[in-house]
C-alpha cells in the first residue's frame, strides 16, 4: 500500500473539523518527561487532525535509536514509512473497527474513560523490525465526540517475539477498573474465537495476582461467577492450572 493511500484511509478514520488547543496538555507532559526514567517505553501526544506528533518523550531515542525531531517535523507519514509493510492493512483495519465501535457503542462522556490498544512492527535505527504495543487514551474530543488528540504509550518488544495484530477497547468502570468492550485479532485466529471479553478481563486480573474475591469486586460480578470463568478458561485453553495460564499469558501479553 502506498503511503498516500495510508494517509487518505487514516484521515477518513479520524476525520474531524475542530482544532483543539494543546498548550496546557503539552506543558504538563514536558514536565512529566523530565522525571521519567529511561525505559523500553516512550510516549507521544498524537494529533489525528493534522497528522502530527505534538510531543515526543525522551525515551523515543533510547527505544528505537531514532531522532525525535524527524518525528516532530515529518509527522505521522514518517512514522508510517517505518511500519512493516505486511502489518499496514491489518493495522488500518484495526483502527477503523475501533473507531466505528467507539462511535456506535460509547456515549460521549465515556470516550475519555476509554483505553485503546493495538500493535504492529516498526523499523528501528539498525533496520530491525521490532514489535510495538501502542496504548492510547483520548485527551481531546471534537464537537461530535470523536477522539482527535491522544496520549499514546509505545512499548517496544523484542523482534523475535511473534505477535498477531490485535486491537482492544477498554472502558473504565465505577470501580476504576478497565473492562474489555472490544477485542479482535486482525492476523490469524488465536484466542479470539474461544475467550470472551469478560474472560479476558479475568485473565488480566489473574496475571496481576488478584484473588477471585478481588476480581469479583472490580468487575461487579460474584466470586462464584469468577470461579466459573476461571474453570472455563482452563478448559478452553486446555491447560490444568492458573499458574500455567499466567505463565503462558506473560509471554504473550498482547492477548490482553
N, C-alpha and C positions, 0 to 999 in steps of 0.2 A: 504493500500500500504506500503511495506517495504521501509525503508529509503535508502537502497542500490538502489532500483528502482528509488526513487526520485532523487538520485544523478545522475544516468545514464540519466534520462529524462532531468534534469536541465542542465547537461553538454552538452547534444545534442542540446538543445535550444540555448545555448550561446557558442557553440564550436568555439574556436579560437586558433591561434598558436603564437600570439605575446605576449611579456611580457613587458608592458609599465613601465616606471619609474614614481613612485608616490611621491617621497620625497618632492618635492615642493608643490604639492597639499595638502599633509597631514600636512605639516608645517603650511600652511595658515589656515586649518580647526582647528588645535590645538589653534592657536592664536584667531580665531573667537570664539571658545568654551569658552574661558576664560571670554568673555564679555556677553555671552548669559544668560538670567535669567533661573531659574528652571521653567519648564512648563510641559504640557502634551504632548510635542513633543520632540523627540530626533532624531539625525541624525547619519548616518554612511557613510563611504566610502566603497562601495562594490566592490569586485573583482570576476567576474564570471569565470575567468580562473582557479584560484586555490581554488575557493570556500571559500574565506576568507573575513573578515572584516578588512580593513586596518586601520580604525579609528572608534571609538565609542565615541559619545559625553557623557558628564557627566549626562545628563538627562535620560539616559537609566535606571539607577538605580531608580531615582525618579518616572519614569513612570511605571516600571514593578517590581521593588524591586529585580532585578536580578544583579549578579556580571558581569560587563563588561569584566573582564578578561576571564571568561569562554567563552564568545562570541568570543574574540580575539584568544584564544588558540584553541578552538574546531571548530570555523568557522561556516559555513552555516549548516552543518549537525546537530549541536547542536540546532541552531535556528529552523530548520525544525522539530526537535523532539518535539518542543513545539507548533507547529501549530495544530489546531483542526483536527483530522482525517477526519471528514466529509468535510473539506474545501480543502483538498490536491488536489484531482483530478481537481476540478474547477479552483483552483489557477494555477496549472501547465498548464491547457488548456488555461487560460488567457495569461500566459507568452508566450506560443508558438504562439498564434494568434497575439499577439503584435509584436513579433519578425518577423514573416512572413510578417505582414503588413508593418513593417518598411523597410525591405529589398526590398519589391516589390513596395513601393509607395514613399519613401523618397530618394532624392538624398543624396549623402554622406555629402555634405556641409550643408544639412538641419538637419542632425541627432543630432547634438549638440544643435540645437534650438528646440528640441522636449522634451516634458514632458510626463511622463507615470504615471498613477495612477491605483492602484488595492487595494484590501482589503482582509482580512482574520481574523481569530480569533487565538489568541495565549495565552498560559497559563502563568500567572504571578506567582510571588513567593508564593502567597496564594493558588495556584492551580485553580484559576478562569480564565476562558477563556474570555479575553477582546477583543474588536474589534480594529484592527489596519488598518489604511488607510496609504498605502505606496505611496509616491510621489517621483519619481526618474528622475533625469536629467543626461544624459550621460556626462562624463568628458573626456574620452579617447576612441577612436575607434581603432580597429585593422586595418591591412593593406587593408582589404576588406571592411572597413567602418562599421564593426559590433560593436555595443556598448559593451564594456567589463568592463570599470570602471565607476561607477556611484555615484552620491551624492544622498543618499536616506533619505528622511524625513519620520518619522513614527509618526502619530498622534494616540494617544490612546483614545478610546471612551468607554463609559460605556458598560458593558457586557449585560445589559438589552435591549439595542437597537438591533432590528432585522435588519440585513443588508444582502441583496443579495450580492453575489460576482460579482463585475463588474470590467471592465478594460477599460481604455481610453488612447488615444494618442492625444496630442495637439501640434500644431506647432505654433511657434511664428511668427507672420506676420510682415510686414513692419511698422505697427503702434505700434509695441511692445505689441500686444495683442495675447493671445493664442486662436487658432481656433481648435475646435474638428475635428479631421480627422478620428478617430476610436472610437467606443463605442460598448460594448457588455455586456450583462448580462449573467453570467455563472451559475446562480442559477435558479430562476424562472423568467418568463417574468413579467416585471413591466412597466416601461416607455419605454423599448427598442423598442417595436413594434409600439408605437404611435408617439414618439417625434423624430424628425430628428436631425442630428448633428448640423445643423445651429440653430434650435430652442433651442437646449441645450445650445449653446453659448449665445443666447439672454437671456435665463433664468438666467444663471450665472451672466451676467452683470446687469440684473434687481435686483438680490439679493444684488449686490454692489451699489444699488441706482443710477444706470446710467439712464439718460433720453434716449428717442428714438433717439434724435439728437446725443448724445454722443455715443450710441451703433452703430449708422449708420456709424460714422466716424471710430470707432475702427475696424469694420468688413467690411468696404468698400462696404456698401450697402446703399440704400436710406432710409430716415426716413419712407417713405410710406411702404417700404418692412418690416421694423422693426415692424411697427404697424400691418401689416398683420400677421406677425409671432406671435405677442402678442395675437391677436384675435384667431388665430388657436390653440395656446397653451391652452388658457382658454377653448375653445370648446372641445379639445381632452381630457383634464383632468376633464371636467365637473365641472368647478368652475366659479365663477362670477366676480372675480376681481383680479387685480395684487397683491393686499395686501394679499389675501387668498393664491395666488400662492407662494409668498415669504415666508409666514408663514409655508406652507407645505414643501417647499424645505429646509428651515433652519433646520427642524427636520429630514431631510433625505439627508444630503449634499453629500453622496456618489453617488447620482444620477448624480452629476455634473462632 
